[in-house]
Amino acid sequence: MGFLSSGIFWGTIVVIFGISMLLKAVFHIDLPVFRILLGLIVIYFGLRLITGWHGCSAETSASFSETKAASQNLKGEYNVAFGKSTIDLSDTDLSGGGRTLKLGTTFGETVILVDKNTPIDMHVDSIFSGVNMPDGNTAAMGSLVYRSPAYKEGNNCLNIKADVIFGSLRIVTKQ
């Protein structure tokens, strides 16, 4: 997920679009830049799936499958590609210190179950996706920050950083 959200990737795309506009205006050469970039992104994800390079272990990733995880065996990173993952964080113990979780969802769905009394500080970057927070905020493209009502600056909390590309992320509060 890091490559697609890096400044190098997006800077390269902007430069390529600029070059294509110049080629069209000066030399009347029309390149289908969007189709080429979309094809390269699909090839990139295809190679990642074929080689099994997901950046995390099989128990923390869902590729063409569905996984479930609970807070008792919480890992640091979860990735979903063409699948679904349900992560139950409703009984996360923060007495020993704050916890950090990184989520990546591409062409898939991630559902996070949280307790209303758990302090959460969540930062989401989304690209052509659907992100739904418990407070009613949503995002399709851009960044979104969610802090639960129990969150207090400087106290132990559950820190979540999520990247969602062409996917869905839902945070559901359990009573």
Backbone torsions as a table, in degrees:
resi	resn	phi	psi	omega
1	MET	NA	-26.3	-176.3
2	GLY	-62.9	-36.8	-177.8
3	PHE	-63.4	-45.7	-177.6
4	LEU	-72.0	-18.6	178.6
5	SER	-103.7	8.5	-178.2
6	SER	-82.4	155.7	177.7
7	GLY	-66.1	-31.6	179.5
8	ILE	-64.1	-44.4	-179.6
9	PHE	-61.4	-52.6	-176.5
10	TRP	-70.0	-33.4	175.2
11	GLY	-63.4	-40.5	177.7
12	THR	-63.5	-40.7	178.9
13	ILE	-63.2	-43.4	179.0
14	VAL	-62.8	-43.0	178.6
15	VAL	-62.9	-43.2	179.9
16	ILE	-63.5	-41.8	176.8
17	PHE	-62.9	-40.0	177.9
18	GLY	-63.1	-43.7	177.9
19	ILE	-63.2	-40.8	-179.6
20	SER	-66.1	-35.5	177.0
21	MET	-66.6	-39.4	177.3
22	LEU	-65.7	-43.5	178.5
23	LEU	-59.7	-39.6	-179.8
24	LYS	-70.8	-41.5	-177.1
25	ALA	-73.2	-40.7	-174.2
26	VAL	-89.9	-46.7	-173.4
27	PHE	-107.1	-0.6	-179.4
28	HIS	57.8	37.5	176.3
29	ILE	-104.6	121.1	-177.5
30	ASP	-105.6	109.1	178.1
31	LEU	-99.7	134.1	176.6
32	PRO	-79.5	72.8	-172.9
33	VAL	-60.8	-44.3	-178.5
34	PHE	-61.0	-43.7	179.3
35	ARG	-64.4	-40.5	179.6
36	ILE	-64.0	-46.5	-180.0
37	LEU	-64.7	-41.7	177.6
38	LEU	-62.3	-41.5	176.9
39	GLY	-62.1	-41.6	178.7
40	LEU	-65.6	-38.0	178.0
41	ILE	-66.1	-41.5	178.2
42	VAL	-64.0	-42.3	177.3
43	ILE	-61.7	-42.7	179.5
44	TYR	-57.9	-49.5	179.3
45	PHE	-66.7	-36.4	177.6
46	GLY	-61.8	-44.6	178.4
47	LEU	-64.7	-37.2	177.0
48	ARG	-63.5	-40.0	179.6
49	LEU	-69.9	-42.7	-178.8
50	ILE	-64.2	-44.6	-177.0
51	THR	-80.3	-12.7	-179.2
52	GLY	76.9	14.7	-179.7
53	TRP	-86.1	99.5	-178.5
54	HIS	-116.0	-5.7	-179.4
55	GLY	80.6	1.9	178.1
56	CYS	-154.5	173.2	-176.7
57	SER	-75.2	168.0	-178.3
58	ALA	-65.1	-29.5	-178.6
59	GLU	-76.5	-12.4	178.5
60	THR	-114.0	17.1	177.6
61	SER	-137.7	150.5	177.7
62	ALA	-128.2	107.2	175.7
63	SER	-117.1	115.0	-177.4
64	PHE	55.2	34.0	-179.0
65	SER	-152.5	-179.5	177.8
66	GLU	-124.4	131.6	179.0
67	THR	-126.4	157.6	175.2
68	LYS	-132.7	139.8	179.2
69	ALA	-136.5	150.0	178.7
70	ALA	-121.5	161.2	-174.8
71	SER	-69.2	-17.6	179.5
72	GLN	-63.3	-35.6	179.0
73	ASN	-119.0	51.1	-177.5
74	LEU	-68.9	126.9	175.5
75	LYS	-100.7	173.8	-176.3
76	GLY	-83.7	-22.3	-174.6
77	GLU	-144.4	138.3	177.1
78	TYR	-131.5	132.6	178.8
79	ASN	-127.3	139.8	178.7
80	VAL	-127.6	127.4	174.4
81	ALA	-135.4	117.0	-179.7
82	PHE	56.0	39.1	-179.6
83	GLY	-153.7	-163.6	179.6
84	LYS	-138.3	140.3	177.5
85	SER	-133.8	132.0	174.8
86	THR	-114.1	121.6	-177.6
87	ILE	-116.5	114.5	-178.0
88	ASP	-93.5	105.9	179.1
89	LEU	-108.6	17.8	-173.0
90	SER	-68.4	-22.4	178.6
91	ASP	-120.6	38.5	178.2
92	THR	-69.4	129.1	179.7
93	ASP	-94.2	116.8	-179.1
94	LEU	-107.6	11.8	-177.7
95	SER	-66.6	-27.7	179.6
96	GLY	-88.6	3.2	-179.2
97	GLY	129.8	168.6	179.8
98	GLY	-68.9	158.4	179.3
99	ARG	-121.0	147.7	178.3
100	THR	-121.6	136.0	-178.0
101	LEU	-135.2	133.5	177.6
102	LYS	-116.1	129.3	-178.3
103	LEU	-120.7	140.1	173.9
104	GLY	-132.2	124.1	-179.2
105	THR	-127.3	121.8	178.2
106	THR	-131.3	121.3	-178.7
107	PHE	50.6	43.1	-179.6
108	GLY	-155.0	-166.8	-178.6
109	GLU	-134.2	135.3	174.0
110	THR	-123.5	129.5	177.3
111	VAL	-118.1	126.5	179.1
112	ILE	-114.0	123.8	177.9
113	LEU	-99.9	123.7	-178.4
114	VAL	-129.3	157.1	174.1
115	ASP	-87.6	144.0	-177.5
116	LYS	-65.6	-19.3	-179.2
117	ASN	-95.4	0.9	179.4
118	THR	-83.3	126.6	176.7
119	PRO	-73.7	121.7	-175.5
120	ILE	-127.8	132.8	171.7
121	ASP	-121.0	107.9	-172.7
122	MET	-122.6	133.4	177.5
123	HIS	-121.9	123.8	-176.5
124	VAL	-122.0	132.3	169.9
125	ASP	-112.1	125.5	-176.4
126	SER	-128.1	144.6	176.7
127	ILE	-133.0	115.7	-179.6
128	PHE	47.4	58.0	-174.6
129	SER	-142.5	177.9	176.1
130	GLY	-121.8	114.3	179.3
131	VAL	-118.4	126.3	-179.2
132	ASN	-124.6	123.3	179.7
133	MET	-102.8	159.4	-179.8
134	PRO	-63.1	-26.0	-179.3
135	ASP	-83.2	4.6	178.2
136	GLY	95.2	-10.1	178.0
137	ASN	-69.9	144.4	178.2
138	THR	-134.7	161.0	176.1
139	ALA	-147.3	141.9	173.8
140	ALA	-114.0	-31.7	-179.8
141	MET	-153.8	130.2	180.0
142	GLY	118.9	-159.1	-177.6
143	SER	-112.9	151.0	-179.6
144	LEU	-144.6	137.3	177.2
145	VAL	-117.9	132.5	176.7
146	TYR	-126.4	129.8	173.2
147	ARG	-126.0	124.5	-177.9
148	SER	-67.2	159.8	178.2
149	PRO	-58.3	-27.1	-178.6
150	ALA	-82.4	-7.0	-177.3
151	TYR	-71.0	131.6	174.5
152	LYS	-131.2	129.6	-179.2
153	GLU	-55.7	129.6	177.2
154	GLY	90.7	-14.4	178.2
155	ASN	-89.5	163.9	176.3
156	ASN	-59.7	136.4	178.8
157	CYS	-151.6	171.1	175.5
158	LEU	-94.6	109.6	179.0
159	ASN	-92.5	123.7	-179.6
160	ILE	-124.5	128.3	174.3
161	LYS	-117.4	119.9	-176.2
162	ALA	-125.4	138.7	173.0
163	ASP	-118.7	124.5	-178.0
164	VAL	-125.6	119.3	-179.0
165	ILE	-124.9	119.0	-178.5
166	PHE	50.0	42.7	-177.3
167	GLY	-144.9	-163.6	-176.7
168	SER	-135.8	138.8	175.9
169	LEU	-135.0	123.4	177.8
170	ARG	-124.4	133.2	173.8
171	ILE	-106.5	120.2	-177.1
172	VAL	-115.9	127.5	179.0
173	THR	-88.0	125.0	175.9
174	LYS	-91.4	141.6	-179.6
175	GLN	-86.0	NA	NA
